[in-house]
Amino acid sequence: MSEPQLSIRSAKAKILAQSLARRTGLSMNRLVEQALERYDQDLRAGANAHPIDAVWDLAAEGRKSVLAGATSNHDALYDEHGLPRSGR
């Protein structure tokens, strides 16, 4: 009994698959299977829930390096009129 066939008519997909197959040593069939499995896992894990989620993830990661007690308050830089304080 023969394997079911998948036919994708995309020159770009073919070029990518051939290039990756050469670089990885995998057959194009196995390469496509692995790519689809990984994409399925990512979707199930919610990795692609919404594009803005990636921004929030980056912000949370960056926040880890901020010292405790640090704020984004810049009141010390401005006087009571909202003008920049002199650097004296």
Backbone bond lengths (Angstrom), bond angles and torsions (degrees), N, CA, C in turn:
res aa  C-N    CA-C-N  psi(-1)  N-CA   C-N-CA  omega(-1)  CA-C   N-CA-C  phi
1 M - - - 1.441 - - 1.526 108.63 -
2 S 1.313 117.28 133.76 1.465 121.02 -176.73 1.523 111.18 -88.99
3 E 1.309 114.06 156.63 1.465 121.41 178.15 1.522 109.84 -69.17
4 P 1.340 117.34 145.97 1.460 120.06 173.64 1.529 109.26 -62.74
5 Q 1.301 116.92 148.95 1.456 122.33 -177.52 1.525 111.36 -101.48
6 L 1.311 115.84 143.42 1.460 123.00 172.11 1.512 106.25 -121.09
7 S 1.284 116.32 123.48 1.459 120.47 -178.60 1.525 108.94 -117.85
8 I 1.327 115.13 119.33 1.461 120.59 177.68 1.511 107.20 -118.83
9 R 1.300 115.59 121.36 1.464 120.01 -176.01 1.517 110.12 -101.10
10 S 1.309 114.23 75.49 1.454 121.63 -179.89 1.519 108.08 -140.37
11 A 1.325 116.12 117.60 1.465 120.36 179.29 1.526 110.04 -62.55
12 K 1.338 116.90 -39.29 1.463 120.53 -179.20 1.525 110.65 -64.10
13 A 1.342 117.57 -44.68 1.463 121.22 179.14 1.523 110.24 -61.70
14 K 1.300 117.34 -40.70 1.462 121.14 -179.29 1.529 111.17 -64.90
15 I 1.330 116.29 -44.83 1.465 120.52 179.46 1.526 110.64 -62.84
16 L 1.337 116.75 -44.43 1.469 120.72 178.53 1.523 111.16 -62.06
17 A 1.323 116.52 -45.73 1.464 120.61 -179.01 1.526 111.02 -63.71
18 Q 1.315 117.51 -42.51 1.466 120.14 179.71 1.524 110.87 -64.66
19 S 1.332 116.14 -43.45 1.461 120.63 -179.50 1.528 110.95 -63.07
20 L 1.333 116.60 -46.58 1.457 120.25 179.71 1.523 111.89 -67.30
21 A 1.311 117.04 -35.88 1.464 120.21 178.14 1.527 110.15 -62.73
22 R 1.329 116.60 -42.49 1.467 119.95 178.13 1.530 110.49 -63.92
23 R 1.333 117.11 -43.57 1.471 121.28 -176.69 1.522 112.87 -70.33
24 T 1.326 117.28 -33.58 1.463 120.49 -175.66 1.522 113.60 -97.69
25 G 1.312 116.28 -20.39 1.465 119.54 -176.26 1.521 112.49 81.59
26 L 1.324 117.56 3.74 1.467 121.10 177.63 1.519 109.62 -85.81
27 S 1.321 115.29 155.16 1.465 118.29 173.20 1.528 107.80 -71.69
28 M 1.304 117.12 157.13 1.460 119.61 179.00 1.523 110.32 -61.19
29 N 1.336 117.41 -37.07 1.468 120.05 177.66 1.518 111.21 -59.45
30 R 1.345 116.86 -49.27 1.464 120.60 -178.44 1.519 111.07 -66.22
31 L 1.320 116.47 -37.42 1.455 121.53 179.02 1.531 110.87 -61.17
32 V 1.322 116.64 -46.20 1.471 121.39 179.02 1.525 109.81 -65.07
33 E 1.328 117.37 -41.45 1.463 120.54 177.65 1.524 110.91 -58.99
34 Q 1.336 116.97 -47.10 1.465 120.79 -179.05 1.525 111.16 -63.81
35 A 1.316 116.78 -41.32 1.465 120.59 179.32 1.529 110.91 -62.79
36 L 1.317 116.64 -43.12 1.459 120.32 179.19 1.526 111.40 -68.20
37 E 1.335 117.08 -38.51 1.469 120.54 177.15 1.526 110.86 -62.67
38 R 1.331 116.20 -44.03 1.462 119.97 -179.88 1.529 110.97 -64.94
39 Y 1.317 116.34 -42.67 1.464 120.49 178.55 1.529 110.43 -61.74
40 D 1.318 116.51 -41.85 1.470 121.43 177.91 1.527 110.25 -61.79
41 Q 1.331 117.29 -44.63 1.469 120.96 178.56 1.522 111.33 -61.56
42 D 1.328 116.72 -43.54 1.463 120.70 179.59 1.521 111.18 -61.54
43 L 1.316 116.14 -43.25 1.464 119.47 179.51 1.522 110.98 -65.02
44 R 1.329 116.09 -42.16 1.469 119.63 179.70 1.523 111.46 -65.43
45 A 1.330 117.05 -32.54 1.464 121.42 -179.62 1.524 111.59 -81.55
46 G 1.320 116.88 -4.45 1.457 120.20 179.75 1.512 113.36 79.97
47 A 1.328 117.42 14.70 1.459 121.10 -178.17 1.523 112.01 -61.68
48 N 1.305 117.26 -25.86 1.460 120.59 -178.71 1.521 111.12 -115.80
49 A 1.333 116.69 32.73 1.456 120.44 -176.52 1.521 111.33 -57.63
50 H 1.305 117.61 -48.03 1.457 121.64 179.17 1.523 107.39 -159.91
51 P 1.330 118.78 141.39 1.472 120.04 -177.73 1.530 113.92 -56.49
52 I 1.326 118.47 -33.68 1.466 120.04 -178.96 1.524 111.39 -67.14
53 D 1.340 117.48 -22.11 1.458 120.19 178.02 1.526 111.40 -59.54
54 A 1.324 116.81 -34.89 1.465 120.31 178.19 1.527 110.34 -63.72
55 V 1.333 117.25 -37.44 1.466 121.29 178.25 1.528 110.01 -65.28
56 W 1.328 116.70 -45.30 1.465 120.29 179.36 1.522 110.88 -63.31
57 D 1.318 117.34 -38.15 1.461 120.59 177.96 1.524 111.00 -62.75
58 L 1.345 116.48 -42.00 1.462 120.37 178.32 1.523 111.33 -65.42
59 A 1.331 116.77 -40.57 1.465 120.43 178.77 1.521 110.57 -63.13
60 A 1.317 117.39 -43.00 1.461 121.00 179.15 1.521 110.76 -64.07
61 E 1.312 116.79 -39.49 1.463 120.97 179.15 1.527 110.09 -65.16
62 G 1.329 117.54 -43.40 1.458 121.61 179.28 1.518 112.33 -66.00
63 R 1.310 116.48 -34.09 1.466 121.81 -178.67 1.532 111.43 -63.14
64 K 1.327 117.09 -26.06 1.463 121.06 -179.01 1.534 111.99 -61.59
65 S 1.335 117.15 -26.22 1.465 120.07 -176.80 1.534 112.82 -92.98
66 V 1.333 117.95 0.88 1.460 121.38 179.38 1.525 108.87 -83.19
67 L 1.321 115.72 133.99 1.461 120.58 -179.04 1.519 111.31 -64.64
68 A 1.315 116.76 146.50 1.460 122.10 178.68 1.523 109.33 -59.67
69 G 1.320 116.93 135.39 1.454 122.02 179.11 1.514 114.10 88.06
70 A 1.309 117.77 -9.23 1.461 120.40 178.78 1.522 109.38 -69.37
71 T 1.323 115.46 144.87 1.466 120.52 177.92 1.512 109.35 -131.72
72 S 1.298 115.78 172.58 1.459 120.48 174.89 1.530 109.86 -102.14
73 N 1.342 116.61 14.71 1.446 122.41 179.37 1.532 108.73 -76.40
74 H 1.319 117.32 125.25 1.462 122.18 -178.25 1.525 111.94 -113.72
75 D 1.332 117.37 26.24 1.468 121.25 -177.74 1.522 112.55 -57.21
76 A 1.324 118.21 -32.58 1.462 120.96 -177.76 1.528 111.66 -66.22
77 L 1.308 117.66 -17.41 1.462 121.38 -179.11 1.523 113.22 -86.45
78 Y 1.352 117.57 -13.41 1.465 121.15 -173.61 1.524 110.61 -126.69
79 D 1.334 115.29 148.61 1.466 118.91 177.57 1.524 110.44 -84.79
80 E 1.356 116.07 -175.53 1.466 121.22 -176.11 1.523 113.53 -64.95
81 H 1.359 116.66 -13.90 1.466 121.16 178.62 1.535 111.90 -98.52
82 G 1.317 115.96 1.31 1.462 120.32 -179.40 1.515 114.02 84.10
83 L 1.318 116.42 9.73 1.457 121.07 179.60 1.533 109.46 -91.95
84 P 1.320 116.84 150.25 1.463 119.04 179.47 1.536 111.38 -61.76
85 R 1.318 115.43 137.38 1.466 119.93 175.85 1.525 108.63 -73.67
86 S 1.297 115.77 150.38 1.458 119.32 178.32 1.522 108.88 -71.38
87 G 1.303 117.01 154.14 1.450 122.73 -176.74 1.516 114.15 -82.86
88 R 1.324 118.75 18.99 1.467 121.13 -177.91 1.467 112.28 -66.27
